[in-house]
Every structure is written in structure tokens, then in C-alpha cells.
Amino acid sequence: MANHVSALKRAKQNEERRLRNKAYRTKVRNALKSVRLALAGEDRALVGQALRKASSIIDKVAGKGIIPRRTASRYVARLSAQAAKLNV
């Protein structure tokens, strides 16, 4: 464990950020899951609503640097393509 005050502070900040980032990643996974479940049920209204919410969450998380921007773009593009097959 760190001994200097600044190193102790840095360790504490790192732990707080790790937990925060973990929560954001969980939100992204849950949003992706909700869209995929809506796509499986083929409910157009539910798919559109879930896709809007998921893309918003994904974009916010990518903007914070928690997931790479290209990864976020890929997630949204793939979900949008699947939704487009249902004519959402």
C-alpha cells in the first residue's frame, strides 16, 4: 500500500473511478440486453424506445472515455441495423 499522502489520495481516487466506471459499463450492458430482448420479441414500439435509450447511454459513456468511441459506434450501428430489419 502507498505511504505518501499523495499516493494514498491517488489510490483512493483510482478505486472510486474503478467502481464508477464499472457501474457505467453495467448500464451499457443492461441497455444492450434490453434492446436485444425487444428485438427478439419483435415489438416495434419497444425496440424504438429501448434503442433510443441505449444509444443515449452508450454515447454518454463513450464521451466520458469509459468505452472507446469506435466501440460505442459499432454497438449503436449494429443495433440500429437489426432494428431497421423490423422497420422501426
SEFI-694160 format. One record per residue (C-alpha): residue in one letter; z, y, x; residue number from 0. Coordinates in Angstrom, 1 decimal, decimal comma. Example, Ala and Ser with C-alpha at 12.3 -4.5 7.8 and 13.67 -1.06 7.14 Angstrom:
BEGIN
(r 'A' (7,8 -4,5 12,3) 0) (r 'S' (7,1 -1,1 13,7) 1) 
! end
This chain:
BEGIN
(r 'M' (0,0 0,0 0,0) 0) (r 'A' (-0,6 3,6 1,1) 1) (r 'N' (2,1 5,6 2,8) 2) (r 'H' (0,9 9,2 2,8) 3) (r 'V' (1,3 11,3 -0,3) 4) (r 'S' (-2,4 12,0 -0,4) 5) (r 'A' (-3,2 8,3 -0,1) 6) (r 'L' (-0,8 7,4 -2,8) 7) (r 'K' (-2,4 10,0 -5,1) 8) (r 'R' (-5,8 8,7 -4,3) 9) (r 'A' (-4,7 5,1 -5,1) 10) (r 'K' (-3,3 6,3 -8,4) 11) (r 'Q' (-6,5 8,2 -9,3) 12) (r 'N' (-8,6 5,2 -8,4) 13) (r 'E' (-6,6 3,0 -10,7) 14) (r 'E' (-6,8 5,4 -13,6) 15) (r 'R' (-10,6 5,8 -13,1) 16) (r 'R' (-11,0 2,0 -12,9) 17) (r 'L' (-9,2 1,5 -16,2) 18) (r 'R' (-11,1 4,3 -17,9) 19) (r 'N' (-14,5 3,0 -16,6) 20) (r 'K' (-13,5 -0,5 -17,8) 21) (r 'A' (-12,9 0,9 -21,3) 22) (r 'Y' (-16,3 2,7 -21,3) 23) (r 'R' (-18,1 -0,5 -20,2) 24) (r 'T' (-16,4 -2,4 -23,0) 25) (r 'K' (-17,5 0,3 -25,5) 26) (r 'V' (-21,1 -0,2 -24,3) 27) (r 'R' (-20,9 -4,0 -24,6) 28) (r 'N' (-19,5 -3,7 -28,1) 29) (r 'A' (-22,2 -1,3 -29,1) 30) (r 'L' (-24,9 -3,6 -27,8) 31) (r 'K' (-23,3 -6,5 -29,6) 32) (r 'S' (-23,2 -4,6 -32,9) 33) (r 'V' (-26,9 -3,8 -32,6) 34) (r 'R' (-27,8 -7,4 -31,8) 35) (r 'L' (-25,8 -8,7 -34,7) 36) (r 'A' (-27,5 -6,2 -37,0) 37) (r 'L' (-30,9 -7,3 -35,7) 38) (r 'A' (-30,0 -10,9 -36,3) 39) (r 'G' (-29,1 -10,0 -39,9) 40) (r 'E' (-32,3 -8,0 -40,3) 41) (r 'D' (-30,6 -5,3 -42,3) 42) (r 'R' (-32,8 -2,2 -41,6) 43) (r 'A' (-30,2 0,4 -42,5) 44) (r 'L' (-27,5 -1,3 -40,5) 45) (r 'V' (-29,8 -1,7 -37,5) 46) (r 'G' (-30,8 2,0 -37,5) 47) (r 'Q' (-27,2 3,2 -37,8) 48) (r 'A' (-26,0 0,8 -35,1) 49) (r 'L' (-28,9 1,7 -32,8) 50) (r 'R' (-28,2 5,4 -33,1) 51) (r 'K' (-24,5 4,9 -32,3) 52) (r 'A' (-25,2 2,6 -29,4) 53) (r 'S' (-27,8 4,8 -27,8) 54) (r 'S' (-25,4 7,7 -28,0) 55) (r 'I' (-22,6 5,7 -26,4) 56) (r 'I' (-24,9 4,4 -23,7) 57) (r 'D' (-26,3 7,8 -22,9) 58) (r 'K' (-22,8 9,3 -22,6) 59) (r 'V' (-21,6 6,5 -20,3) 60) (r 'A' (-24,7 6,9 -18,1) 61) (r 'G' (-24,2 10,6 -17,9) 62) (r 'K' (-20,7 10,0 -16,6) 63) (r 'G' (-22,1 7,7 -13,9) 64) (r 'I' (-20,3 4,6 -15,1) 65) (r 'I' (-23,6 2,7 -15,5) 66) (r 'P' (-26,9 3,6 -13,8) 67) (r 'R' (-29,2 5,8 -15,8) 68) (r 'R' (-32,1 3,3 -15,5) 69) (r 'T' (-29,9 0,5 -16,8) 70) (r 'A' (-29,0 2,7 -19,8) 71) (r 'S' (-32,6 3,5 -20,4) 72) (r 'R' (-33,5 -0,2 -20,2) 73) (r 'Y' (-30,8 -1,1 -22,7) 74) (r 'V' (-32,0 1,5 -25,2) 75) (r 'A' (-35,7 0,7 -24,7) 76) (r 'R' (-35,2 -3,0 -25,3) 77) (r 'L' (-33,0 -2,5 -28,4) 78) (r 'S' (-35,5 0,1 -29,8) 79) (r 'A' (-38,4 -2,3 -29,3) 80) (r 'Q' (-36,6 -5,0 -31,2) 81) (r 'A' (-35,7 -2,6 -33,9) 82) (r 'A' (-39,3 -1,5 -34,1) 83) (r 'K' (-40,3 -5,0 -34,9) 84) (r 'L' (-38,3 -4,7 -38,1) 85) (r 'N' (-40,0 -1,4 -38,8) 86) (r 'V' (-36,7 0,5 -38,7) 87) 
! end
